[in-house]
């Protein structure tokens, strides 16, 4: 009987593991986590996924990602057109947001232990609304950069808090499936947000674009209010630990989430390369029209993949989900590196959609699998910090390759990194670290 499978329909199965022995590689720390899982499962009543709490949190996350993607595709152009910013300064207006979000993800577990998850989410979303409105009154590039940084902090806190609130209440026997459905909010947001941003920027103007972002953020805030209060037992447990725990490494990073988070970061180097350089690569190859629907194909395949692989994760464990997912990423990046026509470019989009759609929610489920409820916030934060950092760091670490080896060389490099991620995952499974 394997502990790494979330298809555990009864608490008795967990209790039997705790009483009669852990799998190979277990120990007192792992036994303690298992006891936490038993207690947490008792606090998550029933087996329903689509509760009011789950749906409200999923829609809140969806609206958060809508405003994120609307601005990520437009803020560079806004900085250049409004403040005559250089290309590098306009790019920094986009990247400083990511830096703020990374900082927020690190500190958000501490904030949640102090304020509680729900109050942290409401505070973060209120700051997101104010940030969107603040763009309307900026009068200099410096002011824009400051608002982008603060907006990134608000976004990072909000997204980490809503993820913790939702995942904490998903029944353990449906963890993979539930997280898969929840992550669809990111998939749909990533498909709709850039479209809204592009249309608003070119047709409606930037002021209207900022008002749209503020309105969408208000919808996210209303959804968060509809989630209702946290469970009393979970909140009191968090508060009790908060009174005794001093600041330490585990305050900001969950050690059990590090292996899968590291593997995910390696995979997301490839995704970061696609986000950053796809349009330039497509223009070089004369595939601009195909590039225009690349992320539509990517999102559609991901939309279909996530619920199916989530159920497979719950029934068979992570191995049948992660290996095909990581393999699809390796093949997809290799196909992209070799693409000379629209068919190959869109085939790469479909393969990567399957790869990310399968591996991202399953990776999150693995990251929080062994974490007690008091560390759930930290496990979520750890996973997303590594994921976001890989996307942001990729252009800095690998961008030097483009002038020398071209875009094909860059995509071959991230193909090799994705293959390394697959090998690292399999090695982690053999060593019982994942």
SEKOL-810808 format. One record per residue (C-alpha): x, y, z; residue number from 1. Coordinates in pm, 1 decimal. Layout:
<pts>
- X/Y/Z/NUM
...
</pts>
This chain:
<pts>
- 0.0/0.0/0.0/1
- 152.2/328.4/-111.8/2
- 136.7/652.4/79.5/3
- 204.9/856.6/-234.5/4
- -138.7/782.9/-380.0/5
- -424.6/1011.8/-289.4/6
- -685.4/749.8/-368.1/7
- -744.6/686.3/3.6/8
- -1122.2/658.2/43.7/9
- -1135.8/610.9/418.4/10
- -962.8/754.9/722.8/11
- -926.1/393.3/841.4/12
- -678.4/331.2/560.9/13
- -459.6/614.9/685.6/14
- -495.7/490.8/1041.5/15
- -392.4/139.2/940.3/16
- -75.5/278.8/784.3/17
- 0.1/478.9/1096.8/18
- -62.3/185.0/1328.5/19
- 96.9/-105.0/1139.2/20
- 387.9/62.6/966.7/21
- 490.6/317.4/708.3/22
- 623.8/244.8/361.2/23
- 993.9/202.4/308.2/24
- 1179.3/520.2/391.8/25
- 933.1/629.6/659.1/26
- 1030.8/776.4/991.0/27
- 907.1/975.1/1285.8/28
- 872.0/1294.5/1078.6/29
- 670.9/1112.3/813.8/30
- 457.9/939.8/1079.4/31
- 380.6/1278.8/1231.1/32
- 265.1/1405.1/891.2/33
- 45.5/1099.5/848.6/34
- -119.7/1170.4/1184.9/35
- -181.7/1527.3/1065.2/36
- -344.9/1391.8/750.1/37
- -575.9/1176.4/960.2/38
- -682.5/1472.3/1172.1/39
- -726.8/1701.5/871.4/40
- -939.4/1446.4/686.3/41
- -1175.2/1439.3/986.6/42
- -1214.6/1814.4/949.3/43
- -1310.4/1793.0/579.2/44
- -1666.7/1659.2/584.3/45
- -1811.7/1449.1/301.1/46
- -1663.2/1374.7/-38.9/47
- -1814.4/1654.5/-249.0/48
- -1577.3/1869.8/-451.7/49
- -1816.4/2131.9/-587.8/50
- -1921.6/2301.2/-267.1/51
- -2007.6/2669.7/-239.0/52
- -1666.8/2727.8/-80.4/53
- -1485.1/2552.9/-365.8/54
- -1676.8/2727.1/-644.5/55
- -1645.7/3073.3/-487.5/56
- -1270.9/3026.1/-437.3/57
- -1222.3/2895.6/-791.0/58
- -1404.0/3193.9/-942.5/59
- -1209.5/3432.4/-718.3/60
- -886.0/3280.5/-849.6/61
- -1019.0/3304.5/-1206.1/62
- -1086.9/3677.7/-1172.9/63
- -747.4/3734.5/-1009.5/64
- -578.3/3574.9/-1310.2/65
- -793.4/3767.0/-1556.7/66
- -665.7/4103.9/-1431.4/67
- -311.6/3963.9/-1407.4/68
- -303.5/3857.4/-1773.1/69
- -483.8/4169.6/-1896.9/70
- -203.8/4382.6/-1753.6/71
- 88.6/4152.3/-1830.5/72
- 24.7/4186.4/-2206.0/73
- -38.5/4560.6/-2199.7/74
- 178.6/4728.7/-1937.9/75
- 495.2/4725.1/-2150.7/76
- 317.6/4904.8/-2434.8/77
- 158.8/5145.3/-2184.9/78
- 498.6/5237.3/-2040.2/79
- 648.4/5298.7/-2385.1/80
- 357.3/5497.7/-2524.6/81
- 270.0/5701.2/-2216.3/82
- 610.2/5767.7/-2060.9/83
- 840.0/5710.8/-2362.5/84
- 1013.5/5436.5/-2166.3/85
- 1299.1/5245.5/-2325.3/86
- 1252.9/4880.1/-2413.1/87
- 1443.1/4769.1/-2102.6/88
- 1256.1/5008.7/-1871.4/89
- 921.2/4902.0/-2016.6/90
- 1019.0/4537.5/-1967.0/91
- 1111.6/4614.5/-1607.8/92
- 759.1/4750.0/-1555.4/93
- 639.5/4396.2/-1628.9/94
- 909.0/4206.0/-1437.8/95
- 893.9/4416.7/-1118.7/96
- 541.5/4283.5/-1072.7/97
- 680.6/3927.9/-1063.4/98
- 945.0/4032.2/-811.3/99
- 674.0/4175.5/-585.5/100
- 468.1/3857.8/-622.6/101
- 765.8/3636.6/-531.3/102
- 834.3/3842.8/-219.8/103
- 467.6/3818.5/-122.9/104
- 458.4/3441.2/-167.6/105
- 750.2/3405.2/72.9/106
- 591.8/3617.2/347.0/107
- 226.3/3525.9/291.9/108
- 241.0/3213.4/515.3/109
- 347.2/3434.6/806.1/110
- 70.1/3682.6/724.9/111
- -187.6/3403.3/708.8/112
- -75.8/3264.3/1042.9/113
- -125.3/3611.9/1189.3/114
- -447.6/3725.9/1021.8/115
- -597.7/3395.1/912.1/116
- -636.4/3281.8/552.2/117
- -967.6/3449.8/479.8/118
- -873.7/3790.5/619.6/119
- -542.6/3772.5/432.6/120
- -729.2/3699.3/109.1/121
- -974.5/3986.4/159.4/122
- -694.7/4229.1/244.7/123
- -491.4/4121.0/-55.9/124
- -785.7/4154.4/-294.4/125
- -873.6/4498.0/-157.2/126
- -515.2/4604.4/-231.0/127
- -544.1/4457.1/-582.2/128
- -853.2/4673.0/-646.9/129
- -674.2/4985.4/-517.8/130
- -367.6/4905.9/-729.5/131
- -577.3/4878.4/-1046.4/132
- -737.6/5216.2/-971.8/133
- -399.6/5370.8/-892.7/134
- -286.1/5321.3/-1252.8/135
- -539.7/5589.5/-1347.1/136
- -354.2/5857.6/-1149.3/137
- 8.9/5772.8/-1224.8/138
- 206.2/6066.5/-1366.7/139
- 556.4/5925.4/-1408.7/140
- 742.2/5606.9/-1492.2/141
- 871.9/5586.6/-1133.9/142
- 516.1/5597.4/-999.7/143
- 416.3/5324.0/-1243.7/144
- 702.0/5102.2/-1126.3/145
- 607.0/5156.2/-762.4/146
- 243.1/5066.4/-827.9/147
- 346.4/4757.7/-1028.3/148
- 560.0/4636.5/-736.8/149
- 280.1/4691.0/-483.1/150
- 30.3/4529.8/-720.6/151
- 258.2/4226.8/-745.2/152
- 269.3/4197.0/-366.5/153
- -110.7/4217.5/-344.7/154
- -151.0/3959.5/-621.5/155
- 98.2/3718.0/-461.9/156
- -70.8/3734.7/-122.1/157
- -419.5/3695.2/-271.5/158
- -335.8/3402.7/-496.4/159
- -148.9/3211.6/-225.8/160
- -430.7/3268.1/25.5/161
- -712.2/3158.3/-205.8/162
- -516.8/2846.5/-305.2/163
- -468.8/2753.5/61.2/164
- -834.0/2817.7/143.7/165
- -958.2/2599.7/-141.6/166
- -710.3/2310.6/-116.5/167
- -756.6/2284.9/261.6/168
- -1122.6/2192.4/211.8/169
- -1092.0/1944.0/-77.2/170
- -1164.6/1587.4/47.4/171
- -842.7/1388.0/55.2/172
- -990.1/1108.8/-159.5/173
- -1049.2/1362.0/-440.9/174
- -742.3/1579.5/-396.6/175
- -598.2/1535.6/-745.7/176
- -932.9/1581.7/-917.9/177
- -1029.0/1880.5/-703.4/178
- -699.4/2060.9/-756.2/179
- -728.0/1988.0/-1128.4/180
- -1067.2/2159.5/-1142.5/181
- -940.1/2449.1/-931.1/182
- -640.2/2501.0/-1160.4/183
- -876.4/2530.5/-1457.0/184
- -939.4/2882.4/-1329.4/185
- -579.4/2963.5/-1424.1/186
- -617.0/2792.4/-1762.4/187
- -927.8/2986.8/-1860.4/188
- -788.1/3309.5/-1717.9/189
- -470.7/3270.6/-1923.9/190
- -680.5/3229.2/-2238.9/191
- -930.1/3513.0/-2181.0/192
- -708.4/3769.2/-2006.4/193
- -460.6/3832.0/-2291.9/194
- -749.2/3862.9/-2539.2/195
- -926.0/4124.1/-2322.9/196
- -598.6/4309.2/-2268.4/197
- -512.6/4322.7/-2638.2/198
- -860.8/4438.1/-2743.9/199
- -891.3/4696.5/-2465.2/200
- -543.2/4834.0/-2528.3/201
- -595.4/4890.8/-2902.3/202
- -965.1/4980.6/-2911.3/203
- -1085.2/5110.6/-2574.0/204
- -772.9/5281.7/-2440.5/205
- -562.3/5229.4/-2131.4/206
- -789.8/5408.4/-1884.1/207
- -1077.8/5179.3/-1977.1/208
- -840.5/4882.7/-1950.5/209
- -748.8/4979.1/-1593.0/210
- -1117.4/5019.1/-1503.7/211
- -1187.5/4671.9/-1643.5/212
- -910.3/4531.3/-1421.8/213
- -1054.9/4709.1/-1118.1/214
- -1405.7/4576.6/-1194.4/215
- -1276.5/4220.6/-1237.0/216
- -1086.4/4252.5/-907.0/217
- -1406.2/4363.7/-732.4/218
- -1573.1/4046.0/-864.2/219
- -1286.4/3846.0/-714.1/220
- -1341.7/4023.1/-381.3/221
- -1715.7/3943.7/-389.6/222
- -1639.8/3577.4/-459.4/223
- -1398.0/3572.2/-166.2/224
- -1667.4/3714.7/61.5/225
- -1899.6/3434.2/-54.0/226
- -1650.4/3170.8/61.7/227
- -1760.5/3215.7/421.5/228
- -1550.9/3181.0/738.1/229
- -1271.9/2930.6/788.6/230
- -1344.1/2615.3/981.8/231
- -1309.2/2693.1/1350.3/232
- -1091.8/2390.9/1429.1/233
- -847.4/2465.7/1151.0/234
- -825.1/2830.7/1250.2/235
- -770.7/2758.5/1618.7/236
- -499.0/2504.8/1535.7/237
- -318.3/2764.4/1328.8/238
- -347.6/3024.4/1601.0/239
- -219.6/2780.6/1863.4/240
- 90.2/2701.6/1658.7/241
- 143.7/3070.7/1585.2/242
- 184.3/3143.5/1955.4/243
- 465.6/2892.2/2002.6/244
- 650.4/2877.7/1670.3/245
- 946.0/3109.0/1618.7/246
- 1064.3/3234.0/1283.0/247
- 1268.8/2963.1/1115.2/248
- 1339.5/2816.2/771.9/249
- 1010.4/2626.9/783.4/250
- 826.4/2953.1/842.8/251
- 886.5/3040.7/478.8/252
- 967.0/2707.9/307.8/253
- 809.0/2364.0/355.0/254
- 1094.4/2107.8/326.0/255
- 867.2/1825.8/208.2/256
- 755.2/2040.4/-88.6/257
- 1109.0/2120.0/-206.2/258
- 1172.2/1809.3/-423.6/259
- 861.0/1839.8/-641.2/260
- 887.9/2220.7/-643.5/261
- 1243.2/2195.5/-778.9/262
- 1134.6/1953.1/-1051.7/263
- 846.0/2186.4/-1142.1/264
- 1087.5/2479.6/-1168.1/265
- 1296.9/2285.8/-1421.0/266
- 985.4/2215.3/-1628.2/267
- 877.2/2578.5/-1610.9/268
- 1204.6/2698.1/-1757.6/269
- 1060.9/2568.1/-2084.1/270
- 728.2/2740.7/-2030.0/271
- 908.4/3065.9/-1949.6/272
- 1105.3/3039.2/-2274.6/273
- 781.4/2996.5/-2469.7/274
- 613.5/3292.2/-2300.1/275
- 912.4/3517.4/-2358.9/276
- 1030.8/3425.2/-2706.2/277
- 745.6/3254.4/-2894.9/278
- 633.7/3566.2/-3085.8/279
- 988.1/3654.9/-3188.4/280
- 1059.8/3296.5/-3296.8/281
- 733.1/3279.4/-3494.0/282
- 808.9/3610.1/-3669.1/283
- 1152.7/3481.7/-3766.2/284
- 999.4/3166.2/-3914.2/285
- 703.7/3340.8/-4081.5/286
- 451.7/3169.9/-3850.1/287
- 287.8/3475.5/-3695.4/288
- -68.1/3361.0/-3770.5/289
- -10.7/3021.1/-3609.8/290
- 150.3/3187.8/-3308.4/291
- -168.9/3392.0/-3269.3/292
- -367.0/3077.6/-3180.1/293
- -81.8/2893.2/-3007.4/294
- -210.4/2966.3/-2657.3/295
- -570.2/2897.5/-2760.0/296
- -473.4/2539.4/-2857.1/297
- -257.9/2517.1/-2545.3/298
- -547.0/2626.2/-2319.5/299
- -804.6/2398.8/-2486.1/300
- -589.5/2087.9/-2443.6/301
- -511.2/2185.0/-2085.4/302
- -883.0/2240.1/-2015.7/303
- -962.3/1883.9/-2124.6/304
- -655.3/1730.3/-1960.9/305
- -679.0/1857.2/-1605.0/306
- -1003.6/1690.3/-1487.0/307
- -910.8/1355.9/-1647.7/308
- -558.6/1340.8/-1507.3/309
- -688.9/1456.3/-1168.9/310
- -913.9/1150.1/-1145.7/311
- -626.7/928.1/-1258.0/312
- -406.3/1079.2/-985.9/313
- -663.9/996.0/-718.0/314
- -707.5/637.5/-837.2/315
- -356.9/536.4/-944.4/316
- -120.4/781.7/-779.4/317
- 114.3/1038.6/-928.8/318
- 341.3/819.9/-1144.1/319
- 89.1/753.3/-1428.1/320
- 18.9/1128.0/-1442.6/321
- 359.9/1287.3/-1401.3/322
- 561.8/1066.3/-1636.9/323
- 331.7/1121.3/-1939.3/324
- 302.4/1490.3/-1848.6/325
- 676.3/1551.0/-1823.3/326
- 739.0/1338.3/-2133.8/327
- 487.9/1547.0/-2329.5/328
- 672.5/1862.8/-2224.4/329
- 1004.9/1719.6/-2345.1/330
- 859.5/1616.8/-2681.4/331
- 661.7/1941.9/-2715.7/332
- 969.0/2160.0/-2663.3/333
- 1168.7/1945.6/-2908.1/334
- 893.7/1980.2/-3169.7/335
- 887.5/2356.4/-3111.3/336
- 1263.9/2375.0/-3161.9/337
- 1222.4/2194.9/-3496.4/338
- 905.6/2377.2/-3609.4/339
- 919.4/2507.2/-3965.5/340
- 544.7/2516.5/-4036.1/341
- 215.8/2591.3/-3860.6/342
- 130.8/2225.1/-3802.1/343
- 445.5/2160.6/-3599.9/344
- 407.6/2484.2/-3403.0/345
- 49.6/2398.6/-3303.0/346
- 143.1/2035.3/-3235.1/347
- 396.5/2170.5/-2985.5/348
- 118.2/2379.1/-2828.1/349
- -102.4/2069.1/-2787.6/350
- 180.1/1862.3/-2635.6/351
- 274.4/2137.6/-2391.7/352
- -91.7/2191.5/-2302.6/353
- -116.9/1825.5/-2207.8/354
- 217.3/1832.3/-2025.9/355
- 141.8/2137.0/-1809.5/356
- -223.6/2037.4/-1769.2/357
- -123.7/1701.2/-1624.5/358
- 183.5/1791.2/-1421.7/359
- 102.6/2130.6/-1268.0/360
- -201.4/2035.7/-1050.8/361
- -54.4/1695.0/-969.6/362
- 266.7/1866.9/-861.9/363
- 70.9/2096.8/-631.2/364
- -109.8/1796.0/-481.7/365
- 228.0/1631.0/-417.7/366
- 368.5/1951.5/-266.1/367
- 94.7/1966.0/-2.5/368
- 56.0/1589.2/40.3/369
- 278.9/1544.1/343.8/370
- 239.6/1892.3/490.3/371
- 27.5/1925.1/807.0/372
- -247.4/2185.9/798.6/373
- -28.8/2432.3/985.4/374
- 220.2/2413.3/695.7/375
- -32.3/2398.9/410.8/376
- 8.9/2770.5/341.5/377
- 387.8/2733.2/334.0/378
- 369.0/2429.8/101.6/379
- 145.4/2619.2/-142.5/380
- 376.9/2918.5/-126.1/381
- 688.6/2706.2/-181.1/382
- 543.4/2542.5/-491.7/383
- 431.3/2866.9/-656.0/384
- 752.0/3053.7/-563.5/385
- 960.1/2796.8/-750.0/386
- 718.5/2797.7/-1044.1/387
- 702.8/3177.2/-1077.4/388
- 1076.5/3215.6/-1021.7/389
- 1154.2/2975.6/-1307.3/390
- 936.6/3177.4/-1546.8/391
- 1095.4/3504.8/-1439.5/392
- 1455.2/3381.9/-1425.9/393
- 1452.7/3194.0/-1757.7/394
- 1512.4/3501.1/-1979.3/395
- 1794.5/3617.9/-1750.6/396
- 1967.3/3278.9/-1734.0/397
- 1918.9/3160.8/-2092.7/398
- 1856.1/3482.0/-2290.6/399
- 2225.9/3508.9/-2379.1/400
- 2187.1/3202.0/-2601.2/401
- 1963.5/3372.0/-2859.2/402
- 2228.1/3591.7/-3028.4/403
- 2472.5/3299.6/-3046.7/404
- 2259.3/2988.9/-3101.5/405
- 1926.0/3135.7/-3210.9/406
- 1580.0/3051.1/-3084.9/407
- 1611.4/2688.8/-3193.6/408
- 1921.5/2649.7/-2980.0/409
- 1738.9/2804.7/-2684.8/410
- 1444.3/2567.1/-2720.7/411
- 1677.3/2267.8/-2751.8/412
- 1842.7/2379.8/-2426.6/413
- 1511.5/2393.9/-2237.8/414
- 1421.0/2055.4/-2392.6/415
- 1730.5/1912.8/-2223.7/416
- 1633.7/2082.4/-1896.5/417
- 1282.5/1930.2/-1918.7/418
- 1438.1/1587.0/-1976.5/419
- 1652.2/1649.2/-1666.6/420
- 1331.7/1727.5/-1474.2/421
- 1180.5/1393.4/-1578.5/422
- 1495.6/1212.9/-1465.5/423
- 1498.9/1404.4/-1135.4/424
- 1134.2/1311.7/-1071.5/425
- 1200.4/940.6/-1131.5/426
- 1510.5/956.6/-909.3/427
- 1304.2/1126.0/-637.8/428
- 1043.2/850.4/-657.8/429
- 1306.3/578.8/-622.1/430
- 1454.9/758.1/-321.9/431
- 1106.1/808.7/-168.5/432
- 1160.2/1186.8/-163.7/433
- 858.8/1262.9/-385.1/434
</pts>
